[in-house]
Amino acid sequence: MALDTLLIDHVVDPDDRQELWYFEERDLLYNPRTKRAYDIVNSIPVLLEDEARQLEEAEYTVLDAAKDDAVLTGPRPASS
């Protein structure tokens, strides 16, 4: 199930408070800086550090290569 579009503008990594990459087809939020992934269960992001998965090189390499398919989460700068 997809992440609610209203959440996309507000979801950030619980550790570094930066944007995440959202992969809808994988039900996954990914932090490329820490190489951690957060699952989305029933359209709810599980943003608990204890529940995050540290990705192996093969998986984060795939996600990095697919970054054009990701949607950035987090607040957007105000437009003038």
VOPAGU-2260 file (C-alpha; in pm, 1 decimal, decimal comma):
REM VOPAGU-2260
SITE   aa  ch    i         X         Y         Z
SITE  MET   A    0       0,0       0,0       0,0
SITE  ALA   A    1     122,4     345,4     -84,6
SITE  LEU   A    2     234,9     601,8     166,3
SITE  ASP   A    3     -25,1     875,3     211,8
SITE  THR   A    4      77,7    1171,7      -2,6
SITE  LEU   A    5      12,0    1406,9     290,0
SITE  LEU   A    6     284,0    1228,9     487,3
SITE  ILE   A    7     548,3    1257,2     217,0
SITE  ASP   A    8     604,9    1626,9     291,7
SITE  HIS   A    9     658,4    1554,9     662,4
SITE  VAL   A   10     847,9    1227,6     691,3
SITE  VAL   A   11    1218,4    1257,5     777,1
SITE  ASP   A   12    1473,2    1016,5     915,9
SITE  PRO   A   13    1432,6     988,0    1295,2
SITE  ASP   A   14    1808,9     994,2    1346,4
SITE  ASP   A   15    1951,7    1265,8    1120,7
SITE  ARG   A   16    1623,7    1454,9    1054,8
SITE  GLN   A   17    1694,9    1466,6     681,9
SITE  GLU   A   18    1486,0    1360,6     383,7
SITE  LEU   A   19    1437,4     998,5     286,8
SITE  TRP   A   20    1393,4     831,6     -48,9
SITE  TYR   A   21    1048,4     679,2     -82,1
SITE  PHE   A   22    1015,8     374,2    -307,1
SITE  GLU   A   23     642,5     311,0    -345,8
SITE  GLU   A   24     679,7     -20,4    -529,7
SITE  ARG   A   25     894,7    -155,3    -244,1
SITE  ASP   A   26     695,8      -3,4      47,8
SITE  LEU   A   27    1026,1     135,8     166,8
SITE  LEU   A   28    1184,0     454,5     294,9
SITE  TYR   A   29    1560,8     468,6     248,7
SITE  ASN   A   30    1829,3     692,1     395,6
SITE  PRO   A   31    2120,9     696,1     149,5
SITE  ARG   A   32    2344,9     872,5     402,9
SITE  THR   A   33    2322,2     595,6     663,7
SITE  LYS   A   34    2224,5     311,7     427,1
SITE  ARG   A   35    1925,6     223,9     646,1
SITE  ALA   A   36    1576,2     129,2     531,9
SITE  TYR   A   37    1242,8     174,3     704,5
SITE  ASP   A   38     949,4     -44,1     607,5
SITE  ILE   A   39     599,5      84,4     540,8
SITE  VAL   A   40     329,7    -139,5     686,9
SITE  ASN   A   41     -34,4     -80,9     591,7
SITE  SER   A   42      57,6     265,5     458,3
SITE  ILE   A   43     224,1     359,0     788,3
SITE  PRO   A   44     599,3     424,9     792,3
SITE  VAL   A   45     775,9     239,4    1073,3
SITE  LEU   A   46    1024,2     510,7    1166,8
SITE  LEU   A   47    1173,7     350,5    1473,8
SITE  GLU   A   48    1550,6     329,2    1480,6
SITE  ASP   A   49    1529,6     -16,4    1640,1
SITE  GLU   A   50    1312,9    -135,6    1348,8
SITE  ALA   A   51    1536,4       9,5    1074,7
SITE  ARG   A   52    1734,4    -232,0     862,2
SITE  GLN   A   53    2100,8    -169,4     791,3
SITE  LEU   A   54    2129,0    -261,0     425,0
SITE  GLU   A   55    2392,6    -483,8     274,6
SITE  GLU   A   56    2601,0    -342,3      -9,9
SITE  ALA   A   57    2406,3    -528,1    -279,4
SITE  GLU   A   58    2071,2    -383,4    -167,9
SITE  TYR   A   59    2184,9     -23,1    -120,8
SITE  THR   A   60    2362,9     -37,2    -455,8
SITE  VAL   A   61    2031,1    -134,0    -619,7
SITE  LEU   A   62    1847,6     148,3    -440,4
SITE  ASP   A   63    2115,2     404,3    -526,4
SITE  ALA   A   64    2088,3     301,1    -892,0
SITE  ALA   A   65    1707,9     338,0    -875,8
SITE  LYS   A   66    1712,9     684,2    -716,2
SITE  ASP   A   67    1532,4     832,3   -1017,5
SITE  ASP   A   68    1232,0     618,1    -918,4
SITE  ALA   A   69    1231,2     754,0    -562,0
SITE  VAL   A   70    1030,0    1043,0    -423,7
SITE  LEU   A   71    1209,8    1265,6    -172,7
SITE  THR   A   72    1027,9    1308,7     154,8
SITE  GLY   A   73    1044,8    1593,6     400,8
SITE  PRO   A   74     955,9    1959,8     407,6
SITE  ARG   A   75    1000,8    2157,6      88,7
SITE  PRO   A   76    1153,8    2505,0      85,1
SITE  ALA   A   77     893,6    2778,0      72,1
SITE  SER   A   78     850,8    2921,9    -273,6
SITE  SER   A   79     866,9    3296,4    -316,4
